[in-house]
Amino acid sequence: MDRKQIEEILTKIFVKRVPGLKPEMLVPEAEMANLGMDSLAFSWILADMEEAFGFVTQGADVMKLKTYADSLDFVQKQLGK
């Protein structure tokens, strides 16, 4: 799976889980805290990522996800790309 495919899936997950979030708001430098995401939405996003991409997240890794680009990089790394 290439980065573009990862981005398409992540965008759908984020838009589904964060009320009012539009796909065009998900630029790489977008900070999670500024996207209107609360802790529950973040938990659902992580669960959806695990299901969509077939891996399990670890607490220490998740704490490093500060921007949308961090999420893309994290998934890509988990998938071994």
Secondary structure, 3 states (H helix, E strand, C coil): CCHHHHHHHHHHHHHHHCCCCCHHHCCCCCEHHHHCCCHHHHHHHHHHHHHHHCCCCCHHHHCCCCEHHHHHHHHHHHCCC
